[in-house]
Amino acid sequence: MNALTVQFPESLHRSIKALAEQEGYSLDQFLATAAAEKMAALMTLDYLRREAAQGKHEDFERFLAAVPHREPDESDRLPE
């Protein structure tokens, strides 16, 4: 493991510490988990952008054409 010194505003530090304690995590665990979650979100976004850039509109249209047209089930309708 590596050590990293990070400075936070006092109010943010208090809030993070309180949340970590509330969830039963050490401050280090909480921050490591938060950093990992953020990294995963950004990596997922990059992956989706790369995949979308490789997509072809014709393939999308062909896929949609294969889906039968029908009214949505009652449970899938938006409330009026």
Order of alpha helices (4+ residues) and beta strands (2+ residues): alpha-alpha-alpha
